[in-house]
Amino acid sequence: MATKRGVHGLALALVVLVVSTVLGSATAMATELSDYRWESRPLLVFAPTANDPRLVETLNRVEATRCDFTGRDMVLGVVVPVGNSTIDGQAIHADEARRLANQFAIGDDAFSVVLVGKDGGEKLRVDDVPDLQRIYAVVDGMPMRGREMGADPGRC
């Protein structure tokens, strides 16, 4: 009888361990836009392919103004129909990439850049390589950003 309970207890512990491992792995991969709400301003770049020249140029522009970008609590999202999509350097599942494209009505062959505010709402959309100074001006005009700048006026 004691052996039977020990086996059941061990089996239960193994099931709990396996389930928690599986759920933990799924959670690590399941980065979603809502994870950034009230923390960051995602700049989502939708491109038909990972080597689209407009995507490459956009990434180069972000990198050239990295301090301005991160100083505004912005994170970069790259969403492609096939291949590796990311938000803030974290891989997102293909289903989440498709959901984002559907949420923002972006076709598989379209190039579009969408600025999302900390509240989760769309603030600006452009369908070409973005002028980041224009995007930064939109961010700087947001009431929440005004409070942030007042609390920490440090600039690049």
Long-range contacts (C-beta under 8 A, 24 or more apart in sequence): 29-91, 29-92, 29-93, 30-92, 30-93, 30-96, 31-87, 31-88, 31-90, 31-91, 31-92, 31-96, 32-92, 32-96, 33-77, 33-87, 33-100, 33-116, 33-120, 34-120, 35-87, 36-75, 36-87, 36-88, 36-116, 36-118, 37-118, 37-119, 37-120, 38-118, 38-119, 39-73, 39-118, 40-73, 40-74, 40-75, 40-88, 40-118, 41-72, 41-73, 41-74, 41-75, 41-115, 41-116, 41-117, 41-118, 41-123, 41-139, 42-74, 42-75, 42-76, 42-77, 42-87, 42-88, 42-115, 42-116, 43-69, 43-74, 43-75, 43-76, 43-77, 43-113, 43-114, 43-115, 43-116, 43-135, 44-77, 44-79, 44-87, 44-100, 44-104, 44-113, 44-114, 44-115, 44-116, 45-76, 45-77, 45-78, 45-79, 45-112, 45-113, 46-79, 46-80, 46-100, 46-101, 46-104, 46-106, 46-110, 46-111, 46-112, 46-113, 46-114, 47-78, 47-79, 47-80, 47-111, 48-80, 48-81, 48-108, 48-109, 48-110, 48-111, 49-80, 49-82, 49-83, 50-78, 50-80, 50-83, 50-84, 52-111, 54-111, 54-128, 54-129, 55-80, 55-111, 57-129, 58-113, 58-129, 58-130, 61-129, 61-130, 61-132, 62-132, 65-132, 65-136, 67-156, 68-132, 68-136, 68-156, 69-132, 71-154, 71-155, 71-156, 72-136, 72-139, 72-140, 72-145, 73-118, 73-148, 74-139, 79-106, 81-108, 115-139, 117-142, 117-144, 118-144, 119-144
